[in-house]
Amino acid sequence: MSHVEEFLTAEEENDIVAAIQEAEKNTSGEIRVHIEATAKMDHFSRAQQIFHFLKMDNTKDENGVLIYVAVDDKKFVIYGDSGIDHAVPKGFWDTTKDTIEAHFKNKNFKQGIVEGVLRAGKELQAHFPWDNNDINELSDAISKG
């Protein structure tokens, strides 16, 4: 079994998907999680590649957020689309990053991702609130590479 498959149990993955669904109830933002063994390149650049591969740059308001995790590299990236970058202040993702990082340091990977997703949803809510016309534009499933 690969490190990616060992990283989270099926139940933990379900908890993350439930957190994504909960976070997206209050924002038009779209949140995805991608997990792979290693980036084999700069982690930010790899997160950008995955973001485009998952077609996260095709949302109506350009407000997709990817939480990218490279298990073997022990690295993660929070990557937001251009609509978010134009709407939020510098350092916008710092509290989300700090939340994930604190849990990862204690090997609480599922909890780090769940709380990171919920924090991201809360942060997005202020700039991209949900309204009755919103649809779920992207899958909530965890993708793996």
Secondary structure per residue as TSV (DSSP state, phi and psi in degrees):
chain	resnum	aa	ss	phi	psi
A	1	M	-	360.0	136.1
A	2	S	-	-75.5	162.6
A	3	H	H	-61.9	-30.7
A	4	V	H	-65.1	-44.7
A	5	E	H	-68.7	-29.8
A	6	E	H	-83.0	-16.8
A	7	F	H	-60.6	-42.6
A	8	L	S	-135.5	145.8
A	9	T	-	-79.3	166.9
A	10	A	H	-59.7	-39.6
A	11	E	H	-64.6	-40.9
A	12	E	H	-64.9	-39.6
A	13	E	H	-62.2	-40.9
A	14	N	H	-61.2	-38.7
A	15	D	H	-64.1	-37.4
A	16	I	H	-68.3	-44.2
A	17	V	H	-60.9	-41.0
A	18	A	H	-62.6	-38.0
A	19	A	H	-65.9	-39.4
A	20	I	H	-61.6	-46.3
A	21	Q	H	-62.5	-40.0
A	22	E	H	-65.5	-46.0
A	23	A	H	-62.8	-37.6
A	24	E	T	-78.5	-6.6
A	25	K	T	-67.2	-23.8
A	26	N	S	-112.4	4.7
A	27	T	B	-145.8	152.3
A	28	S	S	-81.6	-6.6
A	29	G	-	-62.7	152.7
A	30	E	E	-116.0	128.1
A	31	I	E	-117.6	132.6
A	32	R	E	-131.4	155.8
A	33	V	E	-123.8	132.3
A	34	H	E	-126.7	133.6
A	35	I	E	-126.2	132.2
A	36	E	E	-146.5	169.4
A	37	A	S	-69.5	-53.5
A	38	T	-	-148.6	154.2
A	39	A	-	-84.6	-31.7
A	40	K	S	58.3	18.8
A	41	M	S	-167.7	-177.6
A	42	D	-	-56.2	131.8
A	43	H	H	-64.1	-37.5
A	44	F	H	-64.2	-44.5
A	45	S	H	-63.2	-39.2
A	46	R	H	-66.0	-41.1
A	47	A	H	-60.1	-41.0
A	48	Q	H	-60.0	-45.2
A	49	Q	H	-59.3	-47.9
A	50	I	H	-63.4	-41.8
A	51	F	H	-53.5	-47.4
A	52	H	H	-71.9	-40.2
A	53	F	H	-59.6	-38.7
A	54	L	T	-81.9	3.5
A	55	K	T	59.6	32.4
A	56	M	G	-73.8	-14.1
A	57	D	G	-87.0	10.2
A	58	N	G	-105.9	14.4
A	59	T	-	-77.1	150.2
A	60	K	T	-55.2	-45.3
A	61	D	T	-99.5	10.2
A	62	E	S	50.5	48.1
A	63	N	-	-125.8	38.9
A	64	G	E	-84.2	147.5
A	65	V	E	-131.3	129.6
A	66	L	E	-111.7	129.3
A	67	I	E	-102.9	108.7
A	68	Y	E	-102.4	130.7
A	69	V	E	-127.1	124.8
A	70	A	E	-105.2	101.3
A	71	V	T	-58.9	-55.0
A	72	D	T	-67.7	-29.6
A	73	D	T	-79.7	-14.2
A	74	K	T	57.3	45.4
A	75	K	E	-133.1	152.1
A	76	F	E	-143.8	157.1
A	77	V	E	-136.7	140.3
A	78	I	E	-106.5	116.8
A	79	Y	E	-120.4	121.2
A	80	G	E	-111.2	149.4
A	81	D	-	-70.5	170.6
A	82	S	H	-63.6	-32.7
A	83	G	H	-61.0	-35.6
A	84	I	H	-70.5	-47.1
A	85	D	H	-57.1	-35.2
A	86	H	H	-76.4	-21.9
A	87	A	H	-100.0	-17.7
A	88	V	S	-114.8	157.5
A	89	P	-	-75.4	161.0
A	90	K	T	-57.7	140.7
A	91	G	T	82.5	9.4
A	92	F	T	-52.9	-40.2
A	93	W	T	-88.7	1.5
A	94	D	H	-59.2	-43.3
A	95	T	H	-68.7	-35.3
A	96	T	H	-65.7	-45.9
A	97	K	H	-59.8	-46.1
A	98	D	H	-62.6	-38.2
A	99	T	H	-62.8	-49.8
A	100	I	H	-62.3	-47.8
A	101	E	H	-58.5	-42.7
A	102	A	H	-61.2	-42.3
A	103	H	H	-71.5	-40.3
A	104	F	H	-62.6	-37.7
A	105	K	H	-60.1	-29.6
A	106	N	T	-97.2	13.0
A	107	K	T	62.5	24.2
A	108	N	-	-96.1	69.5
A	109	F	H	-65.9	-47.7
A	110	K	H	-59.9	-47.3
A	111	Q	H	-63.8	-37.4
A	112	G	H	-61.8	-44.3
A	113	I	H	-69.7	-44.4
A	114	V	H	-57.9	-51.3
A	115	E	H	-67.7	-33.7
A	116	G	H	-64.0	-43.2
A	117	V	H	-62.8	-47.0
A	118	L	H	-64.5	-39.7
A	119	R	H	-65.5	-42.5
A	120	A	H	-60.7	-43.1
A	121	G	H	-60.4	-42.2
A	122	K	H	-66.3	-41.5
A	123	E	H	-63.7	-43.2
A	124	L	H	-67.0	-31.7
A	125	Q	H	-54.9	-38.5
A	126	A	H	-65.8	-32.6
A	127	H	H	-103.9	-25.0
A	128	F	S	-135.4	69.2
A	129	P	B	-66.3	151.9
A	130	W	-	-74.5	143.5
A	131	D	-	-136.7	173.1
A	132	N	T	-62.0	-20.2
A	133	N	T	-89.7	-5.5
A	134	D	-	-69.0	141.7
A	135	I	-	-124.7	156.3
A	136	N	-	-77.9	104.9
A	137	E	-	-82.4	-21.5
A	138	L	S	-129.9	154.6
A	139	S	-	-61.4	146.7
A	140	D	-	-92.5	-6.3
A	141	A	S	-66.9	149.1
A	142	I	-	-73.8	131.5
A	143	S	E	-100.1	153.4
A	144	K	E	-135.1	147.5
A	145	G	-	-125.2	360.0
